[in-house]
Amino acid sequence: MRYPYFLLSPLLIIGCSAPLTPPISEYTMLPHEFSVKEKTPLSSHSLSIASSKTLPSLSSKNLYYLRNGGESGSYLYSRWSDTPSVLIQQMLTASLEEKGLFASLVPPTSAAHADWVLESDLNAFYHRFPQEGHSDGFIDITYRLVDSATKRPIGSKRFIVTVPAPTDDAKGGVNALTQATGQLCTEVTEWIRNLIQEKR
C-alpha cells in the first residue's frame, strides 16, 4: 500500500531530530606515588598474585552501583578499562614492586614457579548508596597468602574499604573507588610486610 507523502514526511523529521546516544566514558586506574622502596628485599621468596575469584556481575567492565536494600545496577554510559579484579591486581602489583618486599614478582601467566601465591575473593566493588544523599566507593575482598610447596596458608585477612564519593554520579563513584583501591593496596602491602617479618 502506498502512503501519501504528507503522512511520511513528519516521521522523517522526527527521526532526524532524535537526540544522539551519549558517548561512553571509560575509566582506568593509575598507581599513586609510593615512598622509596627497600634497598634489599625483606623476603628472598618470589610471589605470584593469582587472579581474583569474583561474582559473575563483577567479571565485566561495567561500573556498578549498589543502593540501600540490595538494589544494584550498572551505569549506562560509564565503564572501566578492564574488570575490577584486574585493575586491583595491577595496582597491588605496582605497590609491591615499589616497596620491594620480594626477591621477584612472578606474573600469573608465567611458566615460572613462585614460592608464595596471593589468592583473593572479590565480594564487592560498588559505588554504594547506603543512605539518601550519601555515597561511597565500597570494596570487600579477602586475601590468602599461600605457600606453593606445602599448599598451606601463611595468612588470611578480609579487607573492607570505604571512601566517600565527592558526587553521587558515575564520575564520583569512579573517584571514590579509585581512592579506595589505592587505600586497599596500601593496607594489603603492609599486611604482607608483617607476615614476612613474622616468618623471618
Steps between C-alpha positions, in 0.01 A plus 500: 500500500632846415471769764453864413822700518356740758461209747860386463677833519426570873647161589818583312531832681452335840758232421763752395449718807524214756780556757822308446616237752761649740855366456621241749759626748774249583700523822821337618724510808859613522724408797561787741847598609655286770787566737852379418513121487721279713866484398494121539188277488350407835441150365713281277181333375326565170131591492225452243169685525224269381192627322216578739198278531201729472127528440386462137369858500845631600672306222406768246621855436170648616499765772251376757303685765338349809203665670360452848290185504724304266394654168792500256553606142759640262544849358399508135768731363795433733727199531847391612791441262523145641326285760522614866711197599757577229516868599554407865766244404688759293493755782609243759783374280627856465481549876697182575757581234553848639543370853736226385376244753585194287800383302272483197136524395394227260212576259214248532538416130869412539625142483733579790406360841455753781577412863188673628163573338262779598141387443189714542120501495346828382154526654412866436623786282216751485407865499281454805207711620451393864265792567331788320739778407814299576708262291841338516740265328458159665743207468475166682778251425673215682867413442686176574877466484580136417825304505523335157708207625282397794168637365439638849387856576754734655234754585150615407320830548181669389524864392199733490577848370262794458584847369239781473408598144527871413184477286216251465551434130717253308803730503472538876482123534813457288686754713401326825576148374838610367593647838362193678712273280812701583421476870434127467838442333676691776328291769565168322866589442544582869324177600735299277799685643394395850458137390849500351649635820317235703645225278860624524 
